[in-house]
Amino acid sequence: MSNKAKTDAEVRYAKAQKRAQDATEAQNEAAAEAKRVDEKTERLRALRLAKEEADRVAKAAEPPKKKAKPRAKKKAAAIPVEDLNASNDD
């Protein structure tokens, strides 16, 4: 084997090693990002649940609202049939 062939093999090996190292770094970064997202999600979930519980306690502590009494419906003013004509159709 000549030195040229050996050098080419070494270059290919170095490139393969570099790609493997880059892939490992990318996997580590992706795992770190996923962990960060999971931690943030858990923190926000805990805050949401605490707020919902506080709202539930506050709502239970306040007196119930009185229901509004239904109003009597007003009857429409009756117009005699003799007064109905096309001029009233505005």
HELIX and SHEET records of a PDB file:
HELIX    1   1 ASN A    3  ALA A   61  1                                  59    
HELIX    2   2 VAL A   81  ASP A   83  5                                   3    
HELIX    3   3 ALA A   86  ASN A   88  5                                   3    
END                                                                             
